[in-house]
Amino acid sequence: MELDKMDENDWNYHGEGNKSLVVSHVQNSRVLRLLKYSAEDCENAPQTTEQAFRQIQDIVDFSNNVMSSLLGERFIHSGEVVKLPLEFVRQLSIKVQHQRPGWRCDKVMDIYSGCALCLPNLTFPSFQHSTHTPPLCIEIKPKCGFLPSSRHVSKDIKTKVCRFCMHQHYKVASGKWKRESQYCPLDLFSGNKQRMYFAIKHLIEEPQNNFKIFKGGQCIYGDKESSGDFLDVSSLLQHLRPYFLYGNSRINGHLTNKTVLNDFIQVLVNALLSSGEEREEQVERGGEGRSICEASLLTRELIRNSAQSLPRDCVLARILQTQMLDNLDIEGLFPLYNRVQRHLENFPKERSALQMDGPYDEAFLEKLHKCPADDDGSIEYAVAKCVPSKETGSVPLLQTSWLLLLGVHPGPGP
């Protein structure tokens, strides 16, 4: 990527989250992730170029040294920090503004620092055997896969209904979404193929911002409220048909929409359960209760009679194990956060020694591993629990801030 020849017309809006906006190159398989900040600060730079560079570098370091050790390097792409021409960034911001969902426009793209994170565009996967049909990439935000059992939880409902299902009521009532999703993360993380099938089916029926399908790097399916250009389910199945022409589930050679949908979901289920190991150990999550959400449409009897676990080395198991490192819940974390804040108010010079702002290196990871299991009242314990919040928003966001990308290409013909 030649930074001195950057042209905003070579980049398209790709998507965004709460803290960053992503654009993709029209030809090269690269994306840029740029910081966002409150629209109220649009007239003044909220931080210097050096601070912005450090913030993004911290994300890279945290990904390389912490998340890679938890999930495995093959599931992580950390990227590299780049400095872009400011005029390019400003013109890019103008170009993509009209493509952004209205509910995201309370924040604006950083046009002052010129700093960005450059990553491979995984929505256009490359396969060993090329075909005339463009590859598919399926993006899933699985959310939190277990119910909290922390002694700090004060509301009984939080131990019975998962965070995602509770938030659906709120988000519909507040107008963010028009309809509730019937998806339940605990079904997807169950390891039971029937529960996982229904979870993915519900994601397809009501994708919101948790499910997208890319074809040749172009998003063709997602929340229609965000883009009127997205396909409906019936049209989507016509796009998927060429990818499943040579499967076994055929009636007189005719490929029905139901068959296409079933084959598509089964491919995703099998990919999520794949570990690459011939002998697959299972992940236990410490009791049946933590894997059953009372808001799930599946009956409790059905769930009990189909108990299974995730293969230990599959991507969902790795995510679940990392999520379950949060043994405090936000109610247990917040007092520790306050402890850190009070300490830094009294001893501001200790911020660096406590590695509040990095570097997130091997020494930092070792410090996390040595953290005592129980709160000993020390500032070191509080920092070990709270410092990851600088990169994830909060430790409980390790439960929700995940994005899975699965590649699909047509199988060989007869």
C-alpha positions as CSV (number, residue, x, y, z in Angstrom):
1,M,0.0,0.0,0.0
2,E,1.6,3.2,-1.2
3,L,0.7,5.8,1.5
4,D,1.7,8.8,-0.7
5,K,-0.7,7.8,-3.4
6,M,-3.9,7.2,-1.4
7,D,-7.1,8.0,-3.2
8,E,-10.5,8.0,-1.3
9,N,-12.2,6.7,-4.4
10,D,-10.3,3.4,-4.0
11,W,-11.9,2.7,-0.7
12,N,-15.5,1.8,0.3
13,Y,-17.4,1.9,3.6
14,H,-17.3,-1.6,5.1
15,G,-18.8,-1.3,8.5
16,E,-18.3,0.1,12.0
17,G,-18.6,-0.7,15.7
18,N,-18.8,1.5,18.8
19,K,-15.1,2.6,18.7
20,S,-13.9,2.4,15.1
21,L,-15.0,2.6,11.4
22,V,-13.7,0.2,8.7
23,V,-13.2,0.9,5.0
24,S,-12.1,-1.7,2.4
25,H,-10.0,-1.3,-0.7
26,V,-11.8,-1.9,-4.0
27,Q,-9.0,-4.1,-5.5
28,N,-6.5,-5.0,-2.9
29,S,-7.6,-7.3,-0.1
30,R,-7.0,-4.8,2.7
31,V,-9.1,-2.9,5.2
32,L,-8.4,0.2,7.3
33,R,-9.8,0.5,10.8
34,L,-10.0,4.2,11.9
35,L,-10.8,5.5,15.3
36,K,-14.1,7.3,16.1
37,Y,-15.0,9.8,18.8
38,S,-18.1,11.8,19.9
39,A,-19.6,14.1,17.4
40,E,-19.5,16.8,20.0
41,D,-15.7,16.8,19.6
42,C,-15.7,17.1,15.8
43,E,-14.3,20.7,15.8
44,N,-11.2,19.8,17.9
45,A,-8.9,16.8,17.9
46,P,-9.6,14.8,21.1
47,Q,-6.0,13.6,21.2
48,T,-2.7,14.2,19.6
49,T,-1.3,12.1,16.7
50,E,1.1,10.4,19.1
51,Q,-1.7,9.5,21.4
52,A,-3.8,8.1,18.6
53,F,-0.9,6.1,17.3
54,R,-0.2,4.7,20.8
55,Q,-3.8,3.8,21.3
56,I,-3.9,1.8,18.1
57,Q,-0.5,0.2,18.8
58,D,-1.8,-0.8,22.2
59,I,-4.6,-2.7,20.4
60,V,-2.1,-4.5,18.2
61,D,0.1,-5.4,21.3
62,F,-2.9,-6.6,23.2
63,S,-4.0,-8.7,20.3
64,N,-0.5,-10.1,19.8
65,N,0.5,-10.8,23.4
66,V,-2.8,-11.5,25.2
67,M,-5.6,-12.5,22.8
68,S,-3.3,-14.7,20.7
69,S,-2.3,-16.7,23.8
70,L,-5.9,-17.2,24.7
71,L,-7.4,-18.0,21.3
72,G,-4.4,-19.2,19.3
73,E,-2.5,-17.4,16.6
74,R,-4.5,-19.0,13.8
75,F,-7.7,-17.3,14.9
76,I,-6.1,-13.8,15.3
77,H,-5.1,-11.1,12.8
78,S,-3.5,-8.2,14.7
79,G,-2.6,-5.9,11.7
80,E,-0.2,-3.0,11.8
81,V,-0.5,0.7,12.5
82,V,-0.1,3.1,9.6
83,K,0.0,6.9,9.2
84,L,-2.2,8.2,6.4
85,P,-2.2,11.5,4.6
86,L,-4.6,13.9,6.4
87,E,-6.3,15.1,3.2
88,F,-7.0,11.5,2.2
89,V,-8.6,10.8,5.6
90,R,-10.8,14.0,5.4
91,Q,-12.0,13.2,1.9
92,L,-12.6,9.6,2.9
93,S,-14.7,10.8,5.9
94,I,-16.9,12.9,3.5
95,K,-17.3,10.0,1.1
96,V,-18.5,7.4,3.6
97,Q,-20.7,9.6,5.7
98,H,-23.9,9.0,3.7
99,Q,-23.3,5.2,3.8
100,R,-23.3,5.0,7.6
101,P,-26.3,3.8,9.5
102,G,-28.1,6.8,11.1
103,W,-27.9,5.3,14.6
104,R,-24.1,5.2,14.3
105,C,-23.7,8.9,13.4
106,D,-23.5,10.1,17.0
107,K,-19.8,9.6,16.5
108,V,-17.5,10.8,13.8
109,M,-14.4,9.4,12.2
110,D,-11.0,10.6,13.4
111,I,-9.8,13.1,10.7
112,Y,-7.0,14.7,12.8
113,S,-4.4,12.1,13.6
114,G,-4.1,10.2,10.3
115,C,-3.5,7.0,12.2
116,A,-5.3,3.7,11.3
117,L,-5.0,0.0,11.7
118,C,-4.3,-1.9,8.4
119,L,-5.6,-5.5,8.3
120,P,-6.2,-8.2,5.6
121,N,-9.8,-8.1,4.2
122,L,-11.0,-11.5,5.4
123,T,-14.4,-11.0,3.8
124,F,-12.8,-12.0,0.5
125,P,-11.2,-15.3,1.4
126,S,-8.7,-16.9,-0.9
127,F,-8.8,-20.7,-1.4
128,Q,-6.3,-23.1,-2.9
129,H,-8.7,-24.1,-5.7
130,S,-10.2,-21.1,-7.5
131,T,-13.7,-21.2,-9.0
132,H,-15.7,-18.9,-11.2
133,T,-18.2,-18.4,-8.4
134,P,-16.9,-15.8,-5.9
135,P,-16.2,-17.1,-2.4
136,L,-18.6,-16.3,0.5
137,C,-17.7,-15.0,3.9
138,I,-20.1,-15.3,6.8
139,E,-19.7,-12.8,9.6
140,I,-21.1,-13.8,13.0
141,K,-21.1,-11.8,16.2
142,P,-21.8,-14.7,18.7
143,K,-22.1,-12.6,21.9
144,C,-21.8,-14.1,25.4
145,G,-22.2,-17.9,25.6
146,F,-22.9,-18.5,29.3
147,L,-24.9,-17.2,32.2
148,P,-23.0,-15.5,35.1
149,S,-22.6,-17.3,38.4
150,S,-20.6,-14.7,40.2
151,R,-21.5,-14.1,43.8
152,H,-21.6,-10.4,42.9
153,V,-24.7,-10.7,40.8
154,S,-27.5,-9.0,42.6
155,K,-30.4,-9.7,40.2
156,D,-31.7,-13.3,40.0
157,I,-32.9,-12.8,36.4
158,K,-29.3,-12.4,35.2
159,T,-28.6,-16.0,36.2
160,K,-31.6,-17.2,34.2
161,V,-31.8,-15.1,31.0
162,C,-28.7,-14.2,29.0
163,R,-27.5,-10.7,28.4
164,F,-28.3,-10.7,24.7
165,C,-31.9,-11.8,25.2
166,M,-32.5,-9.2,27.9
167,H,-31.0,-6.5,25.7
168,Q,-33.4,-7.4,22.8
169,H,-36.4,-6.1,24.8
170,Y,-34.6,-2.9,25.6
171,K,-33.3,-2.3,22.1
172,V,-36.7,-2.8,20.5
173,A,-38.4,-0.6,23.1
174,S,-35.7,2.2,22.6
175,G,-36.2,2.0,18.8
176,K,-32.8,0.7,17.8
177,W,-34.4,-2.4,16.2
178,K,-37.9,-2.8,14.9
179,R,-38.2,-6.5,15.8
180,E,-36.7,-8.8,18.5
181,S,-34.3,-11.4,17.4
182,Q,-35.1,-15.0,18.5
183,Y,-31.4,-15.8,18.4
184,C,-29.9,-17.0,21.8
185,P,-26.1,-17.2,22.1
186,L,-26.3,-20.0,24.6
187,D,-27.9,-22.2,21.9
188,L,-25.0,-21.5,19.5
189,F,-22.4,-22.2,22.2
190,S,-24.1,-25.4,23.3
191,G,-22.2,-27.7,21.1
192,N,-25.5,-29.4,20.3
193,K,-26.1,-29.4,16.5
194,Q,-29.9,-29.1,16.8
195,R,-29.6,-26.0,19.1
196,M,-26.9,-24.5,17.0
197,Y,-29.0,-25.0,13.8
198,F,-31.9,-23.1,15.3
199,A,-29.5,-20.4,16.6
200,I,-28.1,-19.8,13.1
201,K,-31.5,-20.0,11.5
202,H,-32.7,-17.2,13.9
203,L,-29.7,-15.1,13.0
204,I,-30.5,-15.4,9.3
205,E,-34.2,-14.5,9.9
206,E,-33.3,-11.4,12.0
207,P,-29.6,-10.5,11.4
208,Q,-29.6,-7.1,13.0
209,N,-25.8,-6.3,13.2
210,N,-24.9,-9.8,14.3
211,F,-24.9,-11.6,11.0
212,K,-23.7,-10.7,7.5
213,I,-22.9,-12.5,4.3
214,F,-20.2,-11.2,1.9
215,K,-19.9,-12.4,-1.7
216,G,-16.6,-11.6,-3.3
217,G,-15.9,-9.1,-0.6
218,Q,-19.3,-7.3,-1.1
219,C,-21.9,-7.4,1.7
220,I,-25.1,-8.9,0.2
221,Y,-27.0,-9.8,3.3
222,G,-27.5,-8.2,6.7
223,D,-29.9,-5.9,8.6
224,K,-32.2,-4.3,6.0
225,E,-32.8,-1.3,8.3
226,S,-29.1,-0.4,7.9
227,S,-29.1,-0.8,4.1
228,G,-32.0,-1.1,1.7
229,D,-29.7,-2.8,-0.8
230,F,-29.4,-6.0,1.2
231,L,-31.3,-9.1,-0.1
232,D,-34.3,-10.7,1.6
233,V,-34.1,-14.3,2.6
234,S,-35.7,-15.7,-0.6
235,S,-33.3,-13.8,-2.8
236,L,-30.4,-14.8,-0.6
237,L,-31.2,-18.5,-1.1
238,Q,-30.9,-17.9,-4.9
239,H,-27.4,-16.5,-4.4
240,L,-26.5,-19.5,-2.2
241,R,-27.9,-22.1,-4.6
242,P,-24.7,-22.5,-6.8
243,Y,-22.7,-23.3,-3.7
244,F,-24.7,-26.4,-2.9
245,L,-25.5,-27.9,-6.3
246,Y,-23.6,-31.1,-5.7
247,G,-24.6,-32.1,-2.2
248,N,-26.5,-35.3,-1.2
249,S,-29.8,-33.8,0.0
250,R,-31.6,-33.8,-3.3
251,I,-35.1,-34.8,-4.4
252,N,-34.9,-35.9,-8.1
253,G,-32.1,-33.5,-8.7
254,H,-34.3,-30.5,-7.6
255,L,-32.8,-28.1,-5.2
256,T,-35.5,-26.6,-3.0
257,N,-35.1,-23.4,-1.0
258,K,-35.5,-25.4,2.2
259,T,-32.7,-27.7,1.1
260,V,-30.4,-24.8,0.3
261,L,-31.0,-23.2,3.7
262,N,-30.5,-26.5,5.5
263,D,-27.2,-27.2,3.7
264,F,-26.0,-23.7,4.3
265,I,-26.7,-23.9,8.1
266,Q,-25.2,-27.4,8.3
267,V,-22.0,-26.1,6.7
268,L,-21.7,-23.3,9.3
269,V,-22.5,-25.6,12.2
270,N,-19.8,-28.1,11.1
271,A,-17.3,-25.3,10.6
272,L,-17.9,-23.9,14.0
273,L,-17.5,-27.3,15.6
274,S,-14.4,-28.3,13.6
275,S,-11.2,-28.5,15.7
276,G,-8.9,-30.2,13.3
277,E,-8.3,-33.0,15.8
278,E,-9.2,-36.6,15.2
279,R,-9.9,-37.1,18.9
280,E,-11.9,-34.2,20.3
281,E,-12.0,-33.5,24.0
282,Q,-15.1,-31.7,25.2
283,V,-15.4,-28.3,27.1
284,E,-17.3,-28.3,30.3
285,R,-18.8,-25.1,31.5
286,G,-19.4,-25.9,35.1
287,G,-23.0,-26.9,35.4
288,E,-26.1,-27.3,33.1
289,G,-27.6,-24.1,34.4
290,R,-25.0,-21.8,32.9
291,S,-25.9,-23.1,29.4
292,I,-29.6,-22.8,29.4
293,C,-31.4,-19.4,28.8
294,E,-35.0,-19.3,29.8
295,A,-35.7,-16.9,27.0
296,S,-34.6,-19.4,24.3
297,L,-37.5,-20.6,22.1
298,L,-36.2,-24.2,22.5
299,T,-37.9,-26.0,25.3
300,R,-36.0,-26.9,28.4
301,E,-36.9,-30.5,28.0
302,L,-35.5,-30.6,24.5
303,I,-32.3,-28.9,25.7
304,R,-31.9,-31.3,28.6
305,N,-32.4,-34.4,26.4
306,S,-29.8,-33.3,23.9
307,A,-26.9,-32.3,26.1
308,Q,-23.6,-32.0,24.4
309,S,-20.4,-30.0,24.7
310,L,-18.1,-28.1,22.4
311,P,-14.9,-29.8,21.1
312,R,-12.1,-28.3,23.1
313,D,-10.1,-26.9,20.2
314,C,-12.9,-25.5,18.1
315,V,-13.2,-21.7,17.7
316,L,-16.4,-21.5,19.7
317,A,-14.8,-23.4,22.6
318,R,-11.8,-21.1,22.6
319,I,-14.0,-18.1,22.7
320,L,-16.2,-19.5,25.4
321,Q,-13.2,-20.4,27.6
322,T,-11.9,-16.8,27.2
323,Q,-15.3,-15.4,28.0
324,M,-15.5,-17.4,31.2
325,L,-12.3,-15.8,32.5
326,D,-14.8,-13.1,33.6
327,N,-15.7,-14.6,37.0
328,L,-16.8,-11.2,38.4
329,D,-19.5,-9.8,36.2
330,I,-19.8,-6.1,35.8
331,E,-21.2,-5.8,39.3
332,G,-18.0,-7.3,40.7
333,L,-15.7,-5.3,38.4
334,F,-17.1,-1.9,39.0
335,P,-15.9,-1.6,42.7
336,L,-12.4,-2.7,41.5
337,Y,-12.5,0.0,38.8
338,N,-13.3,2.6,41.5
339,R,-10.4,1.3,43.6
340,V,-8.0,1.9,40.7
341,Q,-9.4,5.3,40.0
342,R,-9.1,6.4,43.7
343,H,-5.5,5.1,43.8
344,L,-4.5,7.0,40.7
345,E,-6.0,10.2,42.0
346,N,-3.8,9.9,45.1
347,F,-0.8,8.5,43.3
348,P,-0.9,9.6,39.6
349,K,2.8,8.8,39.0
350,E,2.1,5.1,39.6
351,R,0.1,4.9,36.4
352,S,3.1,3.9,34.4
353,A,4.5,1.4,36.9
354,L,1.1,-0.3,37.0
355,Q,1.1,-0.6,33.2
356,M,-2.3,1.2,32.9
357,D,-1.3,2.4,29.4
358,G,0.8,-0.6,28.3
359,P,3.0,-1.8,27.0
360,Y,0.9,-5.0,26.6
361,D,3.9,-7.3,26.3
362,E,4.8,-10.7,27.8
363,A,5.6,-9.2,31.2
364,F,2.1,-7.8,31.2
365,L,0.6,-11.2,30.3
366,E,2.7,-12.8,33.1
367,K,1.3,-10.3,35.5
368,L,-2.2,-11.3,34.6
369,H,-1.5,-15.0,35.0
370,K,-0.1,-14.4,38.5
371,C,-3.2,-12.5,39.6
372,P,-4.6,-14.2,42.7
373,A,-7.9,-16.0,42.3
374,D,-9.6,-14.1,45.1
375,D,-9.5,-10.3,45.9
376,D,-6.8,-9.6,48.5
377,G,-7.7,-6.0,48.6
378,S,-4.6,-4.9,46.8
379,I,-4.3,-2.4,44.0
380,E,-2.4,-5.0,42.0
381,Y,-5.4,-7.3,42.0
382,A,-7.8,-4.5,40.9
383,V,-5.4,-3.4,38.1
384,A,-5.0,-7.0,36.8
385,K,-8.8,-7.2,36.5
386,C,-9.4,-3.7,35.1
387,V,-6.5,-2.9,32.8
388,P,-7.8,-5.2,30.0
389,S,-10.8,-2.9,30.0
390,K,-8.7,-0.2,28.3
391,E,-8.6,-2.4,25.1
392,T,-12.0,-4.1,25.3
393,G,-14.2,-1.4,26.9
394,S,-14.5,-3.5,30.1
395,V,-13.6,-7.0,31.1
396,P,-17.2,-8.2,30.6
397,L,-16.9,-7.0,27.0
398,L,-14.6,-10.0,26.5
399,Q,-17.9,-11.8,26.6
400,T,-19.4,-9.8,23.7
401,S,-16.8,-8.2,21.5
402,W,-16.1,-11.1,19.1
403,L,-16.4,-11.4,15.4
404,L,-16.3,-14.8,13.5
405,L,-15.5,-14.9,9.8
406,L,-16.2,-18.2,8.0
407,G,-15.3,-18.8,4.3
408,V,-17.4,-20.9,1.9
409,H,-16.7,-21.8,-1.7
410,P,-18.5,-24.1,-4.2
411,G,-17.7,-27.7,-4.0
412,P,-16.4,-29.7,-7.0
413,G,-18.9,-30.8,-9.6
414,P,-19.9,-34.4,-10.4
